[in-house]
Amino acid sequence: MIKFNKVFVLDGENFSDFNGLCNEFSNVVLSGKYKWNGSLDAFNDILFGGFGDIEVEEEYTIFWRNSVKSKIDLGYGETIITE
């Protein structure tokens, strides 16, 4: 039996800042069931599974469309913003 990995597609056209990335990730990967707040520790936990539609230790793929746009939008200037 062939088992296919789940596939999630983030699209850089849907956001232009880090907060927008958090929303896109929450909507796509977490299926709106959880809200990722941008914490990298939480991000690590999410990637291991047990949140949204990812089961613990499940294999999956995340594609990032328009990643070149995101690379520009989420560059150094975005990383130094403090709230």
Backbone as a ProteinNet text record, in pm:
[ID]
protein_1_A
[PRIMARY]
MIKFNKVFVLDGENFSDFNGLCNEFSNVVLSGKYKWNGSLDAFNDILFGGFGDIEVEEEYTIFWRNSVKSKIDLGYGETIITE
[TERTIARY]
84.1	0	88.9	61	136.6	77	163	119.6	172.9	82.9	122.5	133.6	234.9	250.3	146.6	109.4	25.4	109.3	44.3	112.9	41	117.4	65.4	134.2	59.5	116.6	97.4	208.8	208.3	230.6	168.1	185.1	227.8	348.8	403.2	320.9	234.7	145.6	37.7	16.6	-89.4	-44.8	83.2	132.3	255.7	286.1	404	485.1	448.9	525.9	520.2	593.8	603.5	468.3	392.3	259.5	170.2	182	106.6	149.2	280.8	330.2	268.9	265.2	206	60.1	-14	-154.2	-167.7	-85.2	-88.4	-55.2	48.7	89.1	-22.5	-82.1	-191.7	-310	-344	-458.9	-432.5	-311.9	-281	-236.8	-133.9	-75.3	-154.9	-202.7	-279.1	-429.2	-467.1	-608	-698.4	-642.8	-721.4	-759.2	-712.9	-745.8	-662	-544.1	-452.9	-399.2	-345.2	-286	-138.7	-50.5	92.1	122.5	183.3	207.4	344.8	422.3	553.7	669.5	642	748.4	817.8	950.3	1024.1	1025.6	1017.3	1005.3	873.5	764.9	634.2	636.3	703.7	713.9	779.7	886.8	954.6	858.7	784	686.5	581.6	532.2	429.3	480.9	605.6	661.9	677	688.3	695.4	558.2	451.6	318.4	238.6	109.8	17.8	-67.5	-50.6	-127.9	-186.5	-302.8	-363.7	-387.8	-346.5	-367	-241.1	-141.4	-18.4	-19.9	-15.7	-9.9	134.2	152.1	285	371.3	489.4	589.5	540.2	434.3	384	475.3	494.4	571.4	479.1	528.5	450.1	546.4	492.5	571.8	506.8	589.7	541.3	607.8	526.9	575.9	551.5	643.8	631.4	635.3	517.1	508.4	546.5	602.1	642.5	737.8	828.6	924.1	1024.2	1050.4	1142.3	1082.5	953.3	884.7	895.8	873.7	882.1	1023.5	1121.7	1260.5	1286.3	1230.2	1244.5	1160.3	1033.5	940.8	983.8	1042	1076.9	1225.9	1289.9	1433.1	1470.5	1590.5	1647.5	1557.7	1502.4	1417.4	1302	1246.8	1133.8	1180.7	1303.8	1352.8	1388.7	1410	1448.9	1331.3	1212.3	1092.7	1064.4	1046.2	1007.6	870.7	798	661.9	655.6
-117.8	0	124.5	216.8	340.9	441.1	499	601.3	735.8	831.8	964.5	1057.6	1141.6	1242.6	1351.5	1412.2	1531.9	1643.2	1729.8	1842.3	1970.5	2068	2199.5	2301.2	2399.1	2498.3	2638	2699.8	2840.3	2923.5	3038.9	3125.1	3263.8	3302.1	3432.2	3548.7	3525.2	3631.4	3666.1	3578.2	3599.7	3679.9	3716.7	3794.3	3872.6	3976.5	4058.4	4093.1	4035.4	4056.9	3931.1	3933.4	3815.1	3777.5	3877.1	3850.2	3783.5	3826.8	3765.1	3620.9	3595	3457	3370.6	3422.8	3348.2	3314.2	3409.5	3384.7	3281.8	3294.4	3199.9	3059	3047.5	2917.6	2858.2	2941.2	2894.9	2846	2918.9	2881.3	2756.6	2746.8	2637.2	2510.8	2521.6	2403.5	2361.2	2457.6	2425.4	2424.4	2446.4	2442.4	2532.1	2639.8	2732.5	2678.2	2557.8	2495.7	2553.9	2603.3	2664.4	2790.8	2881	3004.7	3005.9	3005	3017.5	3164.8	3196.6	3336.4	3388	3305	3348.8	3298.3	3234	3178.7	3065.1	3072.8	2967.6	2838	2845.5	2724.2	2654.1	2731.3	2674.4	2618.7	2687.9	2642.8	2504.4	2487.5	2358.9	2250.4	2280.6	2183.9	2148.2	2249.3	2227.2	2134	2156	2074.4	1928.2	1899.3	1760.1	1693.8	1771.3	1714.1	1720.3	1687.2	1691	1816.4	1902.2	2026	2035.3	2096.1	2110.9	1976	1960.5	1835.6	1749.4	1777.9	1698.7	1609.7	1480.7	1385.5	1375.5	1330.5	1316.9	1226	1277	1207.1	1168.9	1230.7	1206.1	1274.8	1211.4	1273.3	1362.6	1479.1	1574.8	1664.6	1740.2	1832.1	1969.9	2072.5	2210.8	2274.4	2318.5	2394.2	2541.9	2626	2770.2	2837.2	2863.7	2934	3079.8	3137.8	3278.4	3306.3	3212.9	3226.2	3339.8	3373.1	3483.7	3613.8	3632.4	3750.7	3751.7	3637	3627.5	3654.9	3611.7	3636.5	3786.4	3860.8	4006.3	4066.6	4025.3	4080.5	4051	3934.4	3891.4	3906	3996.9	4017.8	4079.7	4129.2	4180.3	4282.7	4374.8	4478.7	4421.3	4311.6	4248.5	4175.8	4127.3	4050.8	4139.2	4268.3	4355.4	4431.5	4409	4474.9	4419.1	4507.8	4464.7	4522.2	4447	4493.4	4535.7
0	0	0	-86.5	-94.5	3.1	84.2	178.7	131.5	116.4	72.4	192	189.5	293.8	275.5	385.5	377.3	317.7	243.8	181.1	220.6	267.3	302.5	212.6	164.1	73.2	131.5	169.4	211.3	86.1	79.1	-38.4	6.5	-31.7	2.9	-48.8	-145.7	-194.6	-92.4	4.7	103.5	225.2	232.6	346.8	307	386.5	355.5	479.9	594.5	716.2	803.7	914.2	999	1059.7	1101.2	1156.7	1052.3	929.1	820.4	797	808.1	796.8	907.2	1028.4	1141	1111	1056.2	1021.5	910	807.2	695	743.8	823	876.2	962.7	1047.2	1133.4	1051.8	947.1	864.1	780.6	725.8	633.7	708	787.3	850.8	974.4	1049.1	1170.3	1144.7	1020.2	976.7	1060.4	1113.8	1193.7	1330.9	1364.1	1493.6	1606.7	1573.3	1668.5	1604.9	1686.4	1636.9	1675.8	1575.3	1602.5	1625.8	1739.7	1777.3	1734.6	1665.8	1619.1	1701.9	1813.7	1897.1	1822.1	1813.5	1743.9	1823	1956.1	2036.7	2005.1	1997.3	1963.5	1821.4	1729.6	1591.4	1586.1	1662	1669.5	1719.7	1823.2	1876.7	1772.7	1702.1	1599.7	1491	1448.1	1340.3	1378.7	1507.1	1552.2	1554.5	1542.4	1532.6	1661.4	1645.5	1757.4	1760.3	1660.3	1649.6	1509.9	1497.2	1365.6	1302.1	1178.1	1104.8	1098.1	1180.6	1181.4	1305.8	1282.4	1393.3	1443.4	1565.4	1624.2	1535.3	1498.3	1416.7	1277.4	1230.9	1095.4	993.8	879.7	772.6	690.8	652.4	574.7	498.9	406.6	326.3	331.1	344.8	336.7	215.6	120.7	5.7	34.5	-9.3	12.2	-124.4	-177.5	-306.9	-286.8	-390.8	-388.8	-272.5	-249.2	-139.4	-163.4	-288.2	-316.9	-265.6	-286	-231.9	-80.4	-17.6	128.3	178.1	102.7	141.9	151.3	59.4	60.9	173.6	180.8	280.6	423.7	446.1	581.6	610.6	540.8	557.2	690.8	698.3	823.2	891.6	816.4	875.5	954.3	907.2	976.7	1103.4	1102.9	1218.4	1337.3	1315.4	1426.5	1485.4	1434.7	1488.8	1627	1723.2	1858.5	1890.1	1964.4	1998	2142.8
[MASK]
+++++++++++++++++++++++++++++++++++++++++++++++++++++++++++++++++++++++++++++++++++

